[in-house]
Amino acid sequence: MEKSRKYSPVIFSSEIAQYCFCKAAWWQGRMGNKVETEGMRAGTEFHKEYGSRVGISRILRVVRALLVGTLVLVVIGAVMRLWSG
């Protein structure tokens, strides 16, 4: 185990899940010892992949909004051209 940070009286929300998963690992972490299990490594990897998908999803939403906006402008332009003669 390696020292990761100094003890703090503040409990972070991420520590609650660690405490529920393994009280001993939580306490070691609170004492500044880095504890890593296979499950924690798998969870970290899952969240990294999920974060990438969320980022891509946000980009795709922006692209979709731009495409829909462009389509609306093209349709409005076509309708105006038809009505003006």
Backbone as CSV, one residue per row, in Angstrom:
resi,resn,N_x,N_y,N_z,CA_x,CA_y,CA_z,C_x,C_y,C_z
1,MET,0.829,-1.182,0.000,0.000,0.000,0.000,0.873,1.245,0.000
2,GLU,0.460,2.230,-0.760,1.223,3.480,-0.794,0.379,4.612,-0.245
3,LYS,1.023,5.597,0.290,0.326,6.754,0.843,-0.249,7.581,-0.304
4,SER,-1.549,7.899,-0.233,-2.168,8.674,-1.301,-2.533,10.088,-0.854
5,ARG,-2.940,10.278,0.399,-3.249,11.613,0.900,-3.303,11.566,2.417
6,LYS,-3.267,12.738,3.013,-3.317,12.823,4.466,-4.744,12.618,4.950
7,TYR,-4.865,12.201,6.196,-6.177,12.022,6.810,-6.916,13.350,6.833
8,SER,-8.196,13.306,6.543,-9.038,14.495,6.562,-10.328,14.157,7.310
9,PRO,-10.822,15.049,8.147,-12.082,14.771,8.837,-13.302,14.856,7.909
10,VAL,-13.119,15.355,6.709,-14.206,15.489,5.738,-14.404,14.152,5.029
11,ILE,-15.652,13.711,4.944,-15.971,12.474,4.223,-16.541,12.876,2.867
12,PHE,-15.952,12.342,1.815,-16.395,12.640,0.449,-17.446,11.633,0.005
13,SER,-18.299,12.041,-0.920,-19.373,11.156,-1.381,-18.827,9.870,-1.996
14,SER,-17.684,9.945,-2.645,-17.112,8.732,-3.247,-16.690,7.721,-2.187
15,GLU,-16.433,8.196,-0.968,-16.028,7.297,0.105,-17.190,6.444,0.608
16,ILE,-18.406,6.928,0.453,-19.571,6.183,0.934,-19.679,4.843,0.216
17,ALA,-19.509,4.854,-1.101,-19.555,3.600,-1.861,-18.426,2.675,-1.437
18,GLN,-17.250,3.238,-1.223,-16.119,2.423,-0.795,-16.403,1.816,0.575
19,TYR,-16.986,2.582,1.476,-17.316,2.084,2.802,-18.324,0.938,2.708
20,CYS,-19.346,1.107,1.865,-20.351,0.054,1.699,-19.741,-1.206,1.098
21,PHE,-18.792,-1.022,0.193,-18.150,-2.160,-0.463,-17.222,-2.893,0.498
22,CYS,-16.385,-2.146,1.230,-15.424,-2.773,2.139,-14.993,-1.744,3.189
23,LYS,-15.453,-1.953,4.415,-15.156,-1.010,5.491,-13.657,-0.914,5.766
24,ALA,-12.969,-2.046,5.676,-11.518,-2.057,5.944,-10.777,-1.243,4.882
25,ALA,-11.182,-1.406,3.617,-10.536,-0.653,2.538,-10.804,0.843,2.712
26,TRP,-12.029,1.170,3.130,-12.362,2.575,3.361,-11.469,3.146,4.459
27,TRP,-11.342,2.421,5.564,-10.538,2.919,6.680,-9.073,3.079,6.275
28,GLN,-8.532,2.106,5.538,-7.155,2.216,5.087,-6.983,3.448,4.197
29,GLY,-7.953,3.688,3.352,-7.914,4.878,2.503,-7.962,6.154,3.326
30,ARG,-8.781,6.159,4.377,-8.871,7.331,5.254,-7.547,7.583,5.967
31,MET,-6.821,6.519,6.214,-5.541,6.647,6.904,-4.406,6.990,5.937
32,GLY,-4.744,7.113,4.652,-3.744,7.525,3.667,-3.107,6.376,2.912
33,ASN,-3.580,5.161,3.135,-3.043,4.003,2.417,-3.911,3.712,1.208
34,LYS,-3.305,3.608,0.059,-4.057,3.327,-1.157,-4.388,1.840,-1.203
35,VAL,-5.664,1.534,-1.232,-6.134,0.152,-1.283,-6.854,-0.028,-2.606
36,GLU,-6.479,-1.024,-3.350,-7.103,-1.255,-4.651,-7.384,-2.742,-4.823
37,THR,-8.637,-3.076,-5.035,-9.024,-4.464,-5.278,-9.329,-4.629,-6.763
38,GLU,-9.505,-5.868,-7.173,-9.850,-6.144,-8.573,-11.184,-5.477,-8.925
39,GLY,-12.123,-5.548,-7.985,-13.426,-4.913,-8.214,-13.313,-3.409,-8.373
40,MET,-12.452,-2.793,-7.586,-12.265,-1.347,-7.702,-11.599,-0.989,-9.025
41,ARG,-10.639,-1.803,-9.448,-9.987,-1.546,-10.747,-11.002,-1.697,-11.884
42,ALA,-11.827,-2.735,-11.791,-12.840,-2.946,-12.835,-13.840,-1.788,-12.850
43,GLY,-14.222,-1.314,-11.663,-15.150,-0.193,-11.577,-14.558,1.079,-12.148
44,THR,-13.283,1.306,-11.862,-12.597,2.483,-12.404,-12.553,2.413,-13.920
45,GLU,-12.226,1.252,-14.458,-12.173,1.080,-15.922,-13.552,1.294,-16.538
46,PHE,-14.589,0.737,-15.898,-15.957,0.910,-16.390,-16.319,2.395,-16.449
47,HIS,-15.996,3.135,-15.388,-16.348,4.549,-15.349,-15.564,5.363,-16.371
48,LYS,-14.337,4.985,-16.650,-13.579,5.681,-17.700,-14.249,5.473,-19.052
49,GLU,-14.621,4.223,-19.345,-15.288,3.932,-20.621,-16.640,4.637,-20.701
50,TYR,-17.377,4.605,-19.605,-18.684,5.253,-19.571,-18.541,6.765,-19.780
51,GLY,-17.537,7.345,-19.147,-17.283,8.772,-19.320,-16.998,9.136,-20.769
52,SER,-16.272,8.263,-21.457,-15.996,8.494,-22.877,-17.285,8.474,-23.686
53,ARG,-18.155,7.502,-23.368,-19.433,7.406,-24.100,-20.304,8.626,-23.827
54,VAL,-20.306,9.117,-22.602,-21.097,10.299,-22.266,-20.570,11.504,-23.037
55,GLY,-19.253,11.637,-23.121,-18.665,12.746,-23.869,-19.044,12.699,-25.333
56,ILE,-18.984,11.513,-25.916,-19.360,11.346,-27.330,-20.838,11.651,-27.508
57,SER,-21.659,11.220,-26.561,-23.097,11.476,-26.633,-23.386,12.976,-26.632
58,ARG,-22.665,13.721,-25.817,-22.857,15.183,-25.785,-22.490,15.807,-27.119
59,ILE,-21.399,15.370,-27.688,-20.975,15.897,-28.994,-22.023,15.583,-30.048
60,LEU,-22.539,14.355,-30.035,-23.551,13.971,-31.017,-24.838,14.775,-30.850
61,ARG,-25.195,15.116,-29.617,-26.382,15.955,-29.397,-26.200,17.338,-30.005
62,VAL,-25.011,17.907,-29.864,-24.729,19.227,-30.442,-24.785,19.150,-31.961
63,VAL,-24.168,18.116,-32.536,-24.188,17.938,-33.989,-25.619,17.772,-34.479
64,ARG,-26.418,16.980,-33.754,-27.816,16.777,-34.136,-28.579,18.098,-34.110
65,ALA,-28.368,18.899,-33.076,-29.057,20.182,-32.972,-28.669,21.101,-34.129
66,LEU,-27.377,21.107,-34.487,-26.923,21.932,-35.613,-27.538,21.451,-36.926
67,LEU,-27.604,20.144,-37.119,-28.194,19.612,-38.351,-29.686,19.910,-38.439
68,VAL,-30.399,19.758,-37.335,-31.837,20.061,-37.333,-32.044,21.547,-37.587
69,GLY,-31.235,22.397,-36.961,-31.348,23.836,-37.201,-31.099,24.194,-38.648
70,THR,-30.087,23.576,-39.247,-29.782,23.811,-40.659,-30.939,23.354,-41.537
71,LEU,-31.503,22.191,-41.233,-32.631,21.668,-42.007,-33.829,22.611,-41.917
72,VAL,-34.098,23.126,-40.734,-35.216,24.056,-40.563,-34.990,25.307,-41.401
73,LEU,-33.774,25.833,-41.386,-33.477,27.016,-42.187,-33.627,26.735,-43.685
74,VAL,-33.201,25.576,-44.140,-33.336,25.210,-45.559,-34.808,25.102,-45.938
75,VAL,-35.606,24.477,-45.084,-37.044,24.336,-45.373,-37.708,25.710,-45.390
76,ILE,-37.382,26.560,-44.437,-37.954,27.920,-44.420,-37.549,28.676,-45.684
77,GLY,-36.304,28.574,-46.094,-35.845,29.228,-47.319,-36.570,28.708,-48.547
78,ALA,-36.777,27.381,-48.602,-37.475,26.796,-49.757,-38.923,27.263,-49.803
79,VAL,-39.581,27.289,-48.646,-40.975,27.717,-48.595,-41.087,29.192,-48.989
80,MET,-40.194,30.018,-48.515,-40.227,31.439,-48.850,-40.006,31.646,-50.350
81,ARG,-39.099,30.863,-50.914,-38.828,30.973,-52.350,-40.057,30.566,-53.169
82,LEU,-40.754,29.490,-52.739,-41.951,29.045,-53.454,-43.074,30.081,-53.384
83,TRP,-43.262,30.693,-52.221,-44.328,31.669,-52.057,-44.042,33.005,-52.739
84,SER,-42.748,33.333,-52.879,-42.432,34.625,-53.484,-42.480,34.569,-55.021
85,GLY,-42.608,33.422,-55.528,-42.771,33.335,-56.976,-41.623,32.850,-57.646
